[in-house]
Amino acid sequence: MSVQATNYTKPASPAAGTFRTYFGKLTNTLVQKYRTYRTATELYALTDSELKDIGLTRGEIARVASRTHF
């Protein structure tokens, strides 16, 4: 008769997975908000002439910054 060695690992509890999922989504949301903020800040720092060079107006900055996805 042979004996098989098995590795049993304790499965993560459902609550742990839920926490990781929630924390991951929260982190992604915060990173996206920060990127939007930084993009808008950098664009608002440009002069009107520089914005015109890249095809933007000051009124479009918020919309453009919110669409920033990396």
C-alpha positions as CSV (number, residue, x, y, z in Angstrom):
1,M,0.0,0.0,0.0
2,S,1.4,3.4,-0.9
3,V,1.1,6.6,1.0
4,Q,0.6,9.8,-0.9
5,A,1.9,13.0,0.5
6,T,-0.5,15.9,0.1
7,N,-0.2,19.5,0.9
8,Y,-3.4,20.9,2.4
9,T,-3.6,24.6,2.7
10,K,-6.4,26.3,4.6
11,P,-8.6,28.1,2.1
12,A,-9.1,31.8,2.6
13,S,-12.3,32.7,4.2
14,P,-15.0,34.3,2.0
15,A,-14.7,37.4,4.2
16,A,-11.0,37.7,3.4
17,G,-11.7,37.6,-0.3
18,T,-14.4,40.2,0.0
19,F,-12.1,42.5,1.9
20,R,-9.4,42.1,-0.7
21,T,-11.8,42.9,-3.4
22,Y,-13.2,45.9,-1.6
23,F,-9.7,47.2,-0.8
24,G,-8.6,46.7,-4.4
25,K,-11.5,48.6,-5.8
26,L,-11.0,51.4,-3.2
27,T,-7.3,51.6,-4.1
28,N,-8.1,51.7,-7.8
29,T,-10.6,54.5,-7.3
30,L,-8.2,56.6,-5.2
31,V,-5.5,56.2,-7.7
32,Q,-7.8,57.2,-10.6
33,K,-9.0,60.3,-8.6
34,Y,-5.4,61.3,-7.9
35,R,-4.4,60.9,-11.6
36,T,-7.4,63.0,-12.6
37,Y,-6.4,65.7,-10.0
38,R,-2.8,65.7,-11.2
39,T,-3.7,65.9,-14.9
40,A,-6.1,68.8,-14.3
41,T,-3.5,70.6,-12.1
42,E,-0.9,70.3,-14.8
43,L,-3.3,71.4,-17.6
44,Y,-4.5,74.4,-15.5
45,A,-0.8,75.4,-15.1
46,L,-0.5,75.9,-18.9
47,T,-1.0,79.2,-20.5
48,D,-3.9,79.8,-22.9
49,S,-1.4,79.7,-25.8
50,E,0.0,76.4,-24.7
51,L,-3.4,74.9,-24.3
52,K,-4.3,76.1,-27.8
53,D,-1.2,74.4,-29.2
54,I,-2.5,71.0,-27.9
55,G,-6.0,71.8,-29.0
56,L,-7.7,72.5,-25.7
57,T,-9.5,75.3,-24.0
58,R,-9.7,75.9,-20.2
59,G,-13.4,74.8,-20.3
60,E,-12.3,71.4,-21.6
61,I,-9.7,70.6,-18.9
62,A,-12.1,69.0,-16.4
63,R,-13.6,66.7,-19.1
64,V,-10.2,65.8,-20.5
65,A,-8.7,65.1,-17.1
66,S,-11.6,62.9,-16.0
67,R,-11.1,60.7,-19.1
68,T,-7.5,60.0,-18.2
69,H,-6.9,56.2,-18.0
70,F,-3.5,54.6,-17.8
